Amino acid sequence: MSEHPLFQPVRVGEVDLANRVVMAPLTRNRADPATDAVTDLTAEYYAQRASAGLIITEASQISPEGKGYAWTPGIHSPTQVAAWRKVVDAVHARGGKIFVQLWHVGRISHVSLQPGGQAPVSSTDRPAKAKTFDGKDFVDTSAPRRLEASEIPRILADYRAAARNAMEAGFDGVELHAANGYLIDQFLKDGVNDRDDAYGGSLENRSRLLVEAVEAILAEVPAGRVGVRVSPFSTVNDAADSNPKALAEHVVARLDPFGLAYLHLVEGQTGGPRDLPEGVDLTALRKAFRGAWMVNNGYDREMAMKAVESGYADLVAFGRPFISNPDLVERLRRGAPLNPLDTSTLYGGGAKGYTDYPTLDQLAEA
């Protein structure tokens, strides 16, 4: 009896993966507070999960301005690049593949986290009805400053530099974070984007920053090693669109010609209900994109196997299950029980709830 397609090797863009199970990006707030660099513990954490077909790292800010939460890692300084290299080497030593997720939070930040205490930047000057973590408490996000059109090239240069840094660190590729109410999503969605210049108004204008960011990244990384994450139907971080169906269709149409490795779609509300707006046909959306189709949001073993077996999805991203199950691929393969998740250790801290979850083999030996 042949193995289920979910667990069979697949080539995605220019990258060969051992299976179709992806570790989704998961913010864990364990970077060095002084440098925003990942640590040796981070390398252990990701190496433990290297049996995933692909690991996508926690979101990593492309600049000091792009930071929105305490203790999140960056990929904009030599110290950070060197630290990420240790992570990449550790994953590669276990036979894994790893992309870094490039992140600019836009208005989902606080002045205490910004260089010089400046206001965060966004498509708008309206504050988000959202919270962030400043290292002590969950606090209201600060009122942003509307980016001038003349500043966009600076943002794009940061994306390009971060992509170059990712290649220097040895990553197999990069994922552009264009989802979940962060900077690019703030431009995409008309509930946040109230501009009247070349970056606001029409779908073409609102998607301009996304397209230009992809182009900036492609100046440093081959298209077959680039993915994009989008969440057109989600309203997380106070980012909603009046016509998410049209937005989704437009974004897919604009991204398809680039020949990207994959498109990573959050189905429904990020980390919430999978309900979709009326008229949305995910299968039709998938057919409009020629690269690999990565699905995400509340997938379990049965759903993942069905999605791949039917041909709808090429890759299935799992989030929280990967936190408490470093050997998630093997557990899914066997249909084995999953370790319970300790939610009290999700954000911040040390090894507890990070690198101490047992594998099936370790449980068998106990």
Residue frames relative to the residue before (quaternion, step in Angstrom):
aa qw qx qy qz dx dy dz
M 1.0000 0.0000 0.0000 0.0000 0.00 0.00 0.00
S 0.3683 -0.7531 0.5000 0.2170 3.58 -0.66 1.09
E 0.5794 -0.6027 0.4291 0.3420 3.53 -1.21 0.59
H 0.5905 -0.5824 0.4219 0.3663 3.56 -1.13 0.69
P 0.6099 -0.5930 0.3784 0.3649 3.63 -1.00 0.76
L 0.5621 0.6104 -0.3980 0.3912 3.64 1.08 -0.59
F 0.7670 0.3628 -0.1736 0.5000 3.57 1.09 -0.73
Q 0.5388 0.6172 -0.4040 0.4070 3.57 1.27 0.20
P 0.5969 -0.5746 0.4137 0.3773 3.62 -1.13 0.55
V 0.0210 -0.7850 0.6191 -0.0024 3.55 -1.20 0.58
R 0.3142 -0.7149 0.5883 0.2101 3.56 -1.13 0.63
V 0.0718 -0.7874 0.6122 -0.0116 3.55 -0.76 1.12
G 0.7997 -0.0586 -0.0061 0.5975 3.55 -0.33 1.23
E 0.7768 -0.2690 0.2352 0.5186 3.56 -0.66 -1.15
V 0.6454 0.5496 -0.2919 0.4429 3.59 1.30 0.01
D 0.2783 -0.7492 0.5822 0.1495 3.58 -0.91 0.98
L 0.1312 -0.8041 0.5792 0.0273 3.56 -0.72 1.14
A 0.5185 -0.6667 0.4493 0.2911 3.58 -1.06 0.78
N 0.7820 -0.0310 0.0342 0.6216 3.59 1.20 -0.50
R 0.5715 -0.6285 0.4290 0.3071 3.56 -1.32 0.09
V 0.4957 0.6345 -0.4294 0.4090 3.58 1.30 0.29
V 0.1181 -0.8143 0.5681 0.0141 3.56 -0.64 1.17
M 0.3360 -0.6839 0.6053 0.2303 3.55 -1.12 0.74
A 0.3408 -0.7674 0.5129 0.1783 3.56 -0.51 1.22
P 0.5945 -0.5546 0.4257 0.3972 3.62 -1.18 0.39
L 0.0178 -0.8130 0.5777 -0.0705 3.56 -0.82 1.08
T 0.3094 -0.7569 0.5488 0.1739 3.57 -0.46 1.19
R 0.0544 -0.8266 0.5600 -0.0117 3.58 -0.76 1.07
N 0.3228 -0.8045 0.4632 0.1847 3.63 1.30 -0.01
R 0.4870 0.6566 -0.4446 0.3661 3.55 0.76 1.06
A 0.3639 0.7249 -0.5036 0.2974 3.60 1.15 0.51
D 0.6284 -0.5214 0.4202 0.3959 3.56 -1.28 0.42
P 0.4322 -0.7348 0.4514 0.2639 3.64 -0.56 1.08
A 0.6658 0.5279 -0.3067 0.4289 3.58 1.10 -0.63
T 0.8184 0.2454 -0.0858 0.5126 3.59 1.04 -0.79
D 0.3218 -0.7412 0.5073 0.2996 3.61 1.23 -0.32
A 0.4534 0.6544 -0.4683 0.3834 3.56 1.08 0.76
V 0.5082 -0.6110 0.4998 0.3445 3.55 -1.15 0.60
T 0.3870 -0.7405 0.5178 0.1836 3.57 -1.26 0.45
D 0.6978 -0.4270 0.3466 0.4589 3.55 -1.31 -0.02
L 0.5992 0.5572 -0.3561 0.4514 3.58 1.13 -0.61
T 0.6022 0.5547 -0.3423 0.4610 3.58 1.12 -0.70
A 0.6419 0.5248 -0.3197 0.4586 3.56 0.99 -0.85
E 0.6432 0.5124 -0.3189 0.4712 3.58 0.99 -0.80
Y 0.6353 0.5574 -0.3120 0.4340 3.57 0.95 -0.95
Y 0.7288 0.4138 -0.2534 0.4831 3.58 0.76 -0.99
A 0.6171 0.5449 -0.3557 0.4424 3.61 0.99 -0.69
Q 0.6113 0.5571 -0.3443 0.4443 3.58 1.06 -0.72
R 0.7529 0.3863 -0.1851 0.4997 3.59 1.14 -0.66
A 0.3539 0.7927 -0.4387 0.2322 3.57 1.32 0.29
S 0.5420 0.6046 -0.4211 0.4043 3.62 1.21 -0.06
A 0.4460 0.6460 -0.4706 0.4030 3.60 1.26 -0.05
G 0.5603 -0.5865 0.4470 0.3772 3.57 -1.06 0.65
L 0.7764 -0.0460 0.0492 0.6266 3.54 1.10 -0.82
I 0.2076 -0.7227 0.6445 0.1388 3.53 -1.12 0.80
I 0.1094 -0.7247 0.6740 0.0922 3.54 -1.06 0.85
T 0.4136 -0.7436 0.4644 0.2458 3.58 -0.57 1.12
E 0.6612 -0.4292 0.4324 0.4377 3.47 -1.40 0.13
A 0.6179 -0.5581 0.3991 0.3840 3.56 -1.13 0.65
S 0.1012 -0.8109 0.5763 -0.0084 3.57 -0.90 1.01
Q 0.4185 -0.7582 0.4389 0.2395 3.54 -0.52 1.20
I 0.4450 -0.7216 0.4843 0.2162 3.52 -1.06 0.94
S 0.7828 0.0693 -0.0262 0.6179 3.58 1.31 -0.24
P 0.6483 -0.4905 0.3761 0.4445 3.61 -1.18 0.23
E 0.6264 0.5493 -0.3187 0.4521 3.58 1.09 -0.73
G 0.6707 0.5349 -0.2865 0.4267 3.57 1.14 -0.67
K 0.5363 0.6546 -0.3847 0.3685 3.58 1.30 -0.07
G 0.0721 -0.8386 0.5397 0.0164 3.55 -0.94 0.90
Y 0.7661 0.2410 -0.1309 0.5813 3.57 1.27 -0.26
A 0.5668 -0.5984 0.4445 0.3507 3.57 -1.13 0.65
W 0.8709 0.1646 -0.1237 0.4462 3.52 -1.27 0.69
T 0.4473 0.6320 -0.5035 0.3833 3.58 1.07 0.73
P 0.4930 -0.7001 0.4315 0.2837 3.61 -1.00 0.75
G 0.2730 -0.7300 0.5999 0.1807 3.50 -1.30 0.46
I 0.1821 -0.7458 0.6200 0.1617 3.52 -1.37 0.08
H 0.4922 0.6716 -0.4079 0.3746 3.54 0.98 0.96
S 0.7212 0.3740 -0.2560 0.5239 3.63 1.22 -0.05
P 0.6352 -0.5355 0.3824 0.4044 3.61 -1.17 0.45
T 0.6199 0.5428 -0.3429 0.4511 3.60 1.03 -0.74
Q 0.6678 0.4955 -0.2971 0.4693 3.57 0.95 -0.87
V 0.6442 0.5223 -0.3234 0.4556 3.59 0.95 -0.84
A 0.6561 0.5098 -0.3089 0.4628 3.58 0.93 -0.88
A 0.6533 0.5107 -0.3089 0.4658 3.57 1.02 -0.80
W 0.6495 0.5046 -0.3170 0.4723 3.58 0.99 -0.79
R 0.5795 0.5896 -0.3740 0.4203 3.59 1.07 -0.66
K 0.6295 0.5296 -0.3317 0.4618 3.61 1.04 -0.75
V 0.6352 0.5218 -0.3201 0.4709 3.56 1.04 -0.80
V 0.6660 0.5100 -0.2983 0.4554 3.57 0.84 -1.01
D 0.6626 0.5104 -0.3045 0.4559 3.57 0.90 -0.93
A 0.6529 0.5202 -0.3134 0.4526 3.57 0.99 -0.83
V 0.6589 0.4909 -0.3024 0.4832 3.59 1.01 -0.81
H 0.6608 0.5051 -0.3075 0.4623 3.58 0.93 -0.87
A 0.6213 0.5554 -0.3397 0.4360 3.58 1.04 -0.72
R 0.6996 0.4135 -0.2512 0.5257 3.58 1.23 -0.52
G 0.5977 -0.6127 0.3468 0.3836 3.59 1.26 0.21
G 0.5197 0.6711 -0.3938 0.3528 3.58 1.25 0.23
K 0.3174 -0.6952 0.6059 0.2208 3.52 -1.41 0.14
I 0.0465 -0.8292 0.5554 -0.0432 3.57 -0.96 0.89
F 0.1418 -0.7439 0.6504 0.0592 3.55 -1.01 1.00
V 0.3074 -0.7097 0.5915 0.2280 3.58 -1.20 0.49
Q 0.3355 -0.7319 0.5562 0.2060 3.56 -1.05 0.80
L 0.2639 -0.7818 0.5540 0.1100 3.57 -0.70 1.18
W 0.0815 -0.8495 0.5123 -0.0958 3.52 -0.64 1.28
H 0.0679 0.7076 -0.7033 0.0070 3.49 -1.18 0.80
V 0.3433 -0.8005 0.4583 0.1768 3.58 -0.50 1.19
G 0.3213 -0.7468 0.5237 0.2545 3.59 1.15 -0.42
R 0.8473 -0.1714 0.1273 0.4862 3.57 -0.87 -0.98
I 0.5646 0.5790 -0.4075 0.4243 3.64 1.22 -0.09
S 0.4976 0.6071 -0.4350 0.4411 3.52 0.53 1.28
H 0.3103 -0.7157 0.5927 0.2005 3.52 -1.38 -0.03
V 0.6192 -0.5817 0.3740 0.3719 3.56 -1.04 0.76
S 0.6241 0.5573 -0.3460 0.4246 3.61 1.08 -0.64
L 0.6970 0.4455 -0.2647 0.4956 3.60 1.23 -0.37
Q 0.6236 0.5674 -0.3160 0.4351 3.56 1.31 -0.21
P 0.6043 -0.5630 0.4100 0.3869 3.62 -1.11 0.60
G 0.8504 0.0730 -0.0773 0.5153 3.57 -0.79 1.01
G 0.5536 -0.6319 0.3893 0.3778 3.59 1.20 0.30
Q 0.3233 0.7715 -0.4905 0.2441 3.57 1.20 0.49
A 0.5926 -0.5416 0.4471 0.3944 3.55 -1.28 0.24
P 0.5123 -0.6018 0.4950 0.3609 3.61 -1.07 0.59
V 0.3710 -0.7201 0.5372 0.2352 3.59 -1.22 0.39
S 0.0082 0.7997 -0.5988 0.0433 3.55 -1.20 0.57
S 0.6602 -0.4441 0.4081 0.4476 3.53 -1.37 -0.25
T 0.7740 0.2712 -0.0781 0.5669 3.54 1.26 -0.59
D 0.3918 -0.6742 0.5464 0.3055 3.56 -1.31 0.02
R 0.4927 0.6480 -0.4343 0.3855 3.58 1.28 0.26
P 0.4287 -0.7063 0.4915 0.2753 3.61 -0.81 0.90
A 0.4655 -0.6549 0.5190 0.2917 3.54 -1.23 0.55
K 0.3774 -0.6626 0.5879 0.2699 3.53 -1.17 0.61
A 0.4400 0.6672 -0.4463 0.4025 3.51 0.45 1.32
K 0.3502 -0.7222 0.5599 0.2058 3.54 -1.31 0.27
T 0.0786 -0.7553 0.6429 0.1005 3.51 -1.33 0.31
F 0.4605 -0.6686 0.5142 0.2767 3.55 -1.32 0.25
D 0.1955 -0.8278 0.5184 0.0877 3.58 -0.56 1.13
G 0.6754 -0.4682 0.2918 0.4895 3.59 1.26 0.16
K 0.7469 0.2965 -0.1822 0.5667 3.54 1.30 -0.29
D 0.8093 -0.0350 0.0892 0.5795 3.54 0.83 -1.04
F 0.4977 -0.5570 0.5390 0.3892 3.52 -1.38 0.01
V 0.0322 -0.8226 0.5645 -0.0610 3.56 -0.59 1.21
D 0.6085 -0.5337 0.4305 0.3995 3.56 -1.26 0.39
T 0.4931 -0.6356 0.4958 0.3272 3.56 -1.03 0.73
S 0.5132 -0.6654 0.4615 0.2843 3.54 -1.17 0.67
A 0.5948 -0.5447 0.4432 0.3912 3.56 -1.22 0.45
P 0.3310 -0.7764 0.5020 0.1887 3.61 -0.80 0.95
R 0.3871 -0.6437 0.5926 0.2910 3.48 -1.43 0.05
R 0.4515 -0.6864 0.5015 0.2711 3.56 -0.92 0.94
L 0.4214 -0.7030 0.5160 0.2489 3.57 -0.82 0.99
E 0.3798 -0.6746 0.5812 0.2508 3.54 -1.06 0.78
A 0.5964 -0.5706 0.4184 0.3790 3.58 -1.10 0.62
S 0.6329 0.5546 -0.3234 0.4328 3.58 1.10 -0.69
E 0.6450 0.5242 -0.3175 0.4565 3.60 1.26 -0.33
I 0.4863 0.6991 -0.4268 0.3042 3.59 1.19 -0.41
P 0.6336 0.5308 -0.3645 0.4288 3.66 0.86 -0.74
R 0.6067 0.5447 -0.3531 0.4589 3.60 1.10 -0.62
I 0.6437 0.5088 -0.3175 0.4753 3.58 0.97 -0.84
L 0.6655 0.5066 -0.2998 0.4589 3.56 0.93 -0.91
A 0.6219 0.5326 -0.3360 0.4654 3.58 1.06 -0.72
D 0.6299 0.5260 -0.3319 0.4653 3.59 1.09 -0.68
Y 0.6330 0.5108 -0.3336 0.4766 3.58 1.01 -0.76
R 0.6627 0.5055 -0.3134 0.4551 3.57 0.91 -0.87
A 0.6598 0.5064 -0.3119 0.4593 3.59 0.93 -0.88
A 0.6421 0.5168 -0.3236 0.4647 3.59 1.01 -0.80
A 0.6368 0.5173 -0.3262 0.4694 3.58 1.01 -0.77
R 0.6376 0.5129 -0.3183 0.4787 3.58 1.01 -0.81
N 0.6406 0.5217 -0.3159 0.4665 3.57 1.01 -0.82
A 0.6218 0.5473 -0.3375 0.4471 3.57 1.04 -0.77
M 0.6604 0.4872 -0.3064 0.4823 3.56 0.96 -0.79
E 0.6297 0.5287 -0.3301 0.4637 3.58 1.05 -0.74
A 0.6759 0.4865 -0.2831 0.4757 3.58 1.09 -0.72
G 0.5523 -0.6593 0.3653 0.3561 3.58 1.27 -0.15
F 0.3442 0.7516 -0.5017 0.2549 3.59 1.22 0.20
D 0.5165 -0.6415 0.4773 0.3065 3.54 -1.19 0.63
G 0.7834 -0.1554 0.1030 0.5929 3.56 1.26 -0.35
V 0.3705 -0.7100 0.5495 0.2383 3.56 -1.31 -0.15
E 0.2002 -0.7299 0.6347 0.1557 3.52 -1.29 0.47
L 0.3052 -0.7344 0.5802 0.1758 3.56 -0.88 0.99
H 0.2931 -0.7527 0.5674 0.1599 3.56 -0.75 1.09
A 0.0895 0.7913 -0.5931 0.1188 3.55 -0.38 1.32
A 0.5749 0.6060 -0.3344 0.4363 3.56 1.23 0.58
N 0.8248 0.3979 -0.1767 0.3607 3.48 -1.50 -0.32
G 0.6842 -0.5452 0.2871 0.3901 3.56 1.05 0.74
Y 0.4857 0.6425 -0.4553 0.3794 3.60 1.19 0.38
L 0.8406 -0.2910 0.0766 0.4503 3.58 -1.27 0.15
I 0.7185 0.4355 -0.2887 0.4591 3.61 0.62 -1.03
D 0.6389 0.5163 -0.3194 0.4725 3.58 1.05 -0.76
Q 0.6037 0.5552 -0.3495 0.4529 3.59 1.14 -0.58
F 0.6534 0.4639 -0.3037 0.5155 3.57 1.18 -0.53
L 0.6526 0.5504 -0.3204 0.4105 3.60 0.97 -0.83
K 0.7854 0.3890 -0.1745 0.4487 3.58 0.83 -1.00
D 0.4346 -0.7403 0.4545 0.2377 3.55 -0.74 1.07
G 0.5511 0.5890 -0.4067 0.4288 3.60 1.24 -0.09
V 0.7225 0.3502 -0.2166 0.5553 3.57 1.29 -0.27
N 0.7170 0.4341 -0.2410 0.4893 3.56 0.97 -0.89
D 0.0352 0.8069 -0.5853 0.0716 3.57 -0.41 1.27
R 0.3292 0.7781 -0.4714 0.2530 3.57 1.20 0.61
D 0.2245 -0.7603 0.5893 0.1560 3.55 -1.29 0.38
D 0.5306 0.6015 -0.4232 0.4214 3.58 1.21 0.51
A 0.7929 -0.3218 0.2240 0.4665 3.59 -1.24 -0.38
Y 0.6988 0.4365 -0.2613 0.5029 3.60 1.28 -0.19
G 0.7292 0.3746 -0.2439 0.5181 3.59 1.20 0.30
G 0.6598 0.5219 -0.3782 0.3863 3.53 -1.31 0.29
S 0.8434 0.1112 -0.0330 0.5246 3.58 -0.27 -1.28
L 0.6490 -0.4941 0.3997 0.4181 3.56 -1.27 0.30
E 0.6234 0.5463 -0.3381 0.4456 3.56 1.01 -0.82
N 0.6925 0.4695 -0.2791 0.4714 3.57 0.91 -0.90
R 0.6818 0.4954 -0.3013 0.4460 3.59 0.90 -0.88
S 0.6947 0.4420 -0.2783 0.4945 3.59 1.14 -0.50
R 0.4162 0.7442 -0.4498 0.2657 3.59 1.27 -0.07
L 0.6586 0.5016 -0.3264 0.4561 3.61 0.90 -0.85
L 0.6172 0.5393 -0.3408 0.4605 3.60 1.00 -0.77
V 0.6852 0.4858 -0.2860 0.4612 3.57 0.81 -1.01
E 0.6870 0.4778 -0.2896 0.4646 3.58 0.90 -0.89
A 0.6200 0.5260 -0.3495 0.4656 3.61 1.07 -0.62
V 0.6225 0.5182 -0.3360 0.4806 3.59 1.03 -0.76
E 0.6558 0.5122 -0.3133 0.4576 3.58 0.92 -0.88
A 0.6352 0.5273 -0.3281 0.4591 3.59 1.01 -0.78
I 0.6656 0.4961 -0.2966 0.4722 3.57 0.96 -0.88
L 0.6653 0.5159 -0.3035 0.4463 3.58 0.98 -0.85
A 0.5457 0.5904 -0.4053 0.4351 3.59 1.23 -0.22
E 0.7625 0.3400 -0.1779 0.5208 3.60 1.24 -0.41
V 0.7866 0.2489 -0.0949 0.5570 3.59 1.13 -0.65
P 0.4972 -0.6517 0.4685 0.3295 3.64 -0.88 0.83
A 0.6076 -0.5921 0.3857 0.3626 3.58 -1.03 0.77
G 0.6596 0.5307 -0.2995 0.4401 3.57 1.09 -0.72
R 0.6991 0.3839 -0.2656 0.5417 3.55 1.33 0.13
V 0.6164 0.5186 -0.3348 0.4889 3.57 1.26 0.46
G 0.0440 -0.7663 0.6406 0.0222 3.54 -1.04 0.89
V 0.2134 -0.7522 0.6064 0.1450 3.56 -1.29 0.33
R 0.2078 -0.7622 0.6008 0.1226 3.56 -1.01 0.86
V 0.0034 0.7971 -0.6023 0.0425 3.56 -0.88 1.02
S 0.1053 -0.7797 0.6149 0.0531 3.57 -1.24 0.53
P 0.0376 -0.8695 0.4918 0.0270 3.60 0.66 1.07
F 0.7153 0.4562 -0.2539 0.4645 3.60 1.13 -0.59
S 0.6037 0.5972 -0.3420 0.4024 3.58 1.25 -0.32
T 0.2336 -0.7647 0.5838 0.1410 3.56 -1.18 0.62
V 0.2970 0.7827 -0.5006 0.2202 3.58 1.24 0.32
N 0.8231 0.1758 -0.1752 0.5109 3.57 -1.15 0.72
D 0.6124 -0.6168 0.3369 0.3620 3.53 1.07 0.92
A 0.5261 0.6019 -0.4266 0.4231 3.57 1.00 0.88
A 0.1273 0.7935 -0.5772 0.1445 3.55 -0.28 1.30
D 0.2248 -0.7509 0.6021 0.1518 3.53 -1.27 0.45
S 0.5313 -0.6588 0.4352 0.3071 3.57 -1.06 0.74
N 0.7895 0.1280 -0.0679 0.5964 3.60 1.20 -0.47
P 0.1008 -0.8535 0.5085 0.0531 3.59 0.45 1.18
K 0.5737 0.5800 -0.3856 0.4310 3.61 1.12 -0.53
A 0.6830 0.4697 -0.2811 0.4836 3.59 0.87 -0.97
L 0.6222 0.5420 -0.3371 0.4533 3.59 1.04 -0.79
A 0.6651 0.5082 -0.3066 0.4532 3.58 0.85 -0.97
E 0.6738 0.4999 -0.2979 0.4552 3.57 0.88 -0.93
H 0.6630 0.5045 -0.3077 0.4596 3.57 0.98 -0.81
V 0.6544 0.5179 -0.3174 0.4503 3.59 0.92 -0.90
V 0.6532 0.5006 -0.3194 0.4699 3.58 0.92 -0.86
A 0.6583 0.5164 -0.3089 0.4523 3.59 0.94 -0.86
R 0.6857 0.4785 -0.2880 0.4669 3.59 1.01 -0.76
L 0.7003 0.4745 -0.2724 0.4585 3.60 1.07 -0.72
D 0.5674 0.6525 -0.3801 0.3283 3.59 1.03 -0.74
P 0.6894 0.5101 -0.3242 0.3994 3.67 0.75 -0.87
F 0.5831 0.6100 -0.3773 0.3816 3.62 1.15 -0.40
G 0.3622 -0.7467 0.4916 0.2637 3.62 1.16 -0.38
L 0.1934 0.8258 -0.5065 0.1557 3.57 1.07 0.77
A 0.6348 -0.5286 0.4013 0.3956 3.56 -1.27 0.41
Y 0.7971 -0.1609 0.1398 0.5650 3.56 0.87 -0.93
L 0.2486 -0.6874 0.6470 0.2169 3.48 -1.45 0.16
H 0.2291 -0.7885 0.5673 0.0631 3.55 -0.78 1.17
L 0.0678 -0.8457 0.5288 -0.0230 3.56 -0.24 1.32
V 0.2725 -0.7070 0.6308 0.1673 3.54 -0.95 0.97
E 0.2321 -0.7956 0.5493 0.1068 3.56 -0.52 1.19
G 0.8186 0.1064 -0.1167 0.5523 3.58 -0.48 1.20
Q 0.7711 -0.3147 0.2639 0.4866 3.54 -1.16 -0.71
T 0.5352 -0.6436 0.4393 0.3261 3.59 -0.84 0.94
G 0.8478 0.0033 -0.0434 0.5284 3.55 -0.61 1.16
G 0.6919 0.4449 -0.2578 0.5068 3.57 1.27 0.34
P 0.8283 -0.1913 0.1370 0.5085 3.59 -1.15 -0.57
R 0.4089 -0.7224 0.5122 0.2203 3.54 -1.13 0.74
D 0.3481 0.7611 -0.4843 0.2550 3.59 1.28 0.16
L 0.2014 -0.7838 0.5814 0.0837 3.55 -1.04 0.83
P 0.5955 -0.5577 0.4241 0.3931 3.59 -1.16 0.49
E 0.6445 -0.5394 0.3826 0.3837 3.54 -1.19 0.57
G 0.8061 0.2954 -0.2256 0.4605 3.53 -0.99 0.88
V 0.5358 0.6233 -0.4183 0.3866 3.62 1.20 -0.22
D 0.0780 -0.7783 0.6230 0.0037 3.55 -0.88 1.05
L 0.2902 -0.7992 0.5016 0.1595 3.56 -0.17 1.29
T 0.6186 0.5464 -0.3530 0.4405 3.59 1.04 -0.67
A 0.6532 0.4942 -0.3099 0.4827 3.59 0.98 -0.82
L 0.6220 0.5387 -0.3321 0.4611 3.55 1.05 -0.80
R 0.6556 0.5210 -0.3062 0.4527 3.55 0.94 -0.92
K 0.6635 0.5250 -0.3067 0.4359 3.59 0.96 -0.88
A 0.6380 0.5431 -0.3195 0.4426 3.59 1.22 -0.44
F 0.7015 0.4029 -0.2508 0.5317 3.58 1.30 -0.10
R 0.3207 -0.8028 0.4767 0.1596 3.57 -0.63 1.13
G 0.6015 0.5502 -0.3688 0.4467 3.60 1.21 -0.29
A 0.7065 -0.4099 0.3322 0.4718 3.56 -1.30 -0.17
W 0.2932 -0.7515 0.5761 0.1322 3.55 -1.13 0.82
M 0.0921 -0.8017 0.5906 0.0070 3.55 -0.54 1.23
V 0.1598 -0.8011 0.5732 0.0642 3.58 -0.75 1.06
N 0.0405 -0.7979 0.5992 -0.0517 3.52 -1.14 0.72
N 0.6642 0.5025 -0.4387 0.3375 3.51 -1.27 0.72
G 0.8719 -0.1496 0.0467 0.4640 3.53 -0.26 1.33
Y 0.3378 0.7534 -0.5041 0.2532 3.59 1.12 0.48
D 0.1330 -0.7403 0.6508 0.1034 3.52 -1.14 0.76
R 0.7742 -0.3638 0.2322 0.4630 3.58 -1.29 0.00
E 0.6956 0.4865 -0.2841 0.4458 3.57 0.77 -1.03
M 0.6599 0.5046 -0.3077 0.4639 3.58 0.92 -0.90
A 0.6627 0.5175 -0.3064 0.4462 3.57 0.94 -0.90
M 0.6651 0.5042 -0.3069 0.4575 3.56 0.90 -0.91
K 0.6585 0.5096 -0.3038 0.4630 3.57 0.99 -0.85
A 0.6511 0.5355 -0.3181 0.4338 3.59 0.95 -0.90
V 0.6973 0.4515 -0.2681 0.4880 3.58 0.98 -0.87
E 0.6606 0.5277 -0.3074 0.4367 3.58 0.91 -0.95
S 0.6792 0.4971 -0.2867 0.4575 3.60 1.04 -0.77
G 0.4929 -0.6607 0.4280 0.3705 3.56 1.24 -0.40
Y 0.4634 0.6839 -0.4519 0.3367 3.59 1.26 -0.02
A 0.8090 0.1741 -0.0693 0.5572 3.59 0.83 -0.99
D 0.3340 -0.7138 0.5786 0.2101 3.54 -1.18 0.65
L 0.7906 0.1093 -0.0094 0.6025 3.56 1.13 -0.76
V 0.1500 -0.7762 0.6055 0.0916 3.57 -1.09 0.70
A 0.2242 -0.7897 0.5615 0.1039 3.57 -0.68 1.13
F 0.1332 -0.7690 0.6237 0.0434 3.54 -0.96 1.01
G 0.2711 -0.7833 0.5423 0.1377 3.57 -0.90 0.95
R 0.8389 0.2473 -0.1310 0.4669 3.55 -0.27 -1.30
P 0.6021 0.5599 -0.3926 0.4121 3.66 0.92 -0.60
F 0.6428 0.5202 -0.3274 0.4572 3.60 1.12 -0.58
I 0.5633 0.5932 -0.3995 0.4138 3.61 1.15 -0.44
S 0.8000 0.3110 -0.1494 0.4909 3.57 0.75 -1.04
N 0.7496 0.3120 -0.1915 0.5515 3.59 1.28 -0.08
P 0.2023 -0.8143 0.5310 0.1181 3.60 0.09 1.23
D 0.7226 0.3641 -0.2166 0.5462 3.58 1.20 -0.56
L 0.0965 0.8534 -0.5082 0.0635 3.58 1.03 0.73
V 0.6191 0.5560 -0.3592 0.4225 3.61 0.93 -0.80
E 0.6859 0.4754 -0.2873 0.4701 3.58 0.87 -0.92
R 0.6359 0.5206 -0.3318 0.4631 3.59 1.00 -0.72
L 0.6477 0.4949 -0.3161 0.4854 3.57 1.02 -0.79
R 0.6307 0.5462 -0.3327 0.4394 3.57 0.96 -0.83
R 0.7505 0.3924 -0.2022 0.4918 3.57 0.92 -0.95
G 0.3800 -0.6974 0.5091 0.3317 3.58 1.16 -0.47
A 0.3258 0.7768 -0.4726 0.2589 3.55 1.19 0.65
P 0.6055 -0.5542 0.4125 0.3951 3.61 -1.17 0.44
L 0.3879 -0.7076 0.5455 0.2264 3.55 -1.24 0.56
N 0.5407 -0.5856 0.4896 0.3536 3.55 -1.21 0.57
P 0.4803 -0.6343 0.5048 0.3348 3.62 -1.06 0.61
L 0.4213 -0.7093 0.5180 0.2259 3.55 -1.17 0.71
D 0.2721 -0.7332 0.6016 0.1629 3.56 -0.95 0.94
T 0.2378 -0.8232 0.4995 0.1274 3.59 -0.08 1.27
S 0.5806 0.6047 -0.3777 0.3931 3.60 1.17 -0.39
T 0.7340 0.3956 -0.2283 0.5026 3.61 1.21 -0.37
L 0.3312 0.7765 -0.4890 0.2197 3.60 1.22 0.27
Y 0.8266 0.1907 -0.0436 0.5278 3.56 0.79 -1.07
G 0.8276 0.1141 -0.1231 0.5356 3.55 -0.63 1.16
G 0.5844 0.5771 -0.4370 0.3667 3.53 -1.32 0.26
G 0.5446 -0.6199 0.4636 0.3228 3.53 -1.30 -0.38
A 0.8565 -0.1160 0.0989 0.4931 3.54 -0.98 -0.95
K 0.5958 0.5876 -0.3731 0.4008 3.60 1.05 -0.69
G 0.8260 0.1216 -0.1267 0.5357 3.56 -0.74 1.06
Y 0.6612 0.4762 -0.2872 0.5035 3.57 1.29 0.25
T 0.8294 0.0360 0.0172 0.5572 3.57 0.60 -1.13
D 0.6295 0.5797 -0.3285 0.3997 3.61 1.23 0.12
Y 0.4324 0.6750 -0.4901 0.3424 3.62 1.18 0.30
P 0.3968 -0.7587 0.4637 0.2277 3.63 -0.76 0.96
T 0.4169 -0.6519 0.5728 0.2704 3.54 -1.28 0.54
L 0.6851 -0.4521 0.3682 0.4367 3.55 -1.32 0.13
D 0.6521 0.5216 -0.3151 0.4510 3.57 0.96 -0.87
Q 0.6598 0.5006 -0.3093 0.4673 3.57 0.97 -0.83
L 0.6380 0.5144 -0.3288 0.4693 3.58 1.03 -0.72
A 0.6443 0.5302 -0.3175 0.4505 3.59 1.03 -0.79
E 0.6856 0.4827 -0.2765 0.4695 3.57 1.11 -0.71
A 0.5759 0.6299 -0.3731 0.3638 3.58 1.18 -0.52
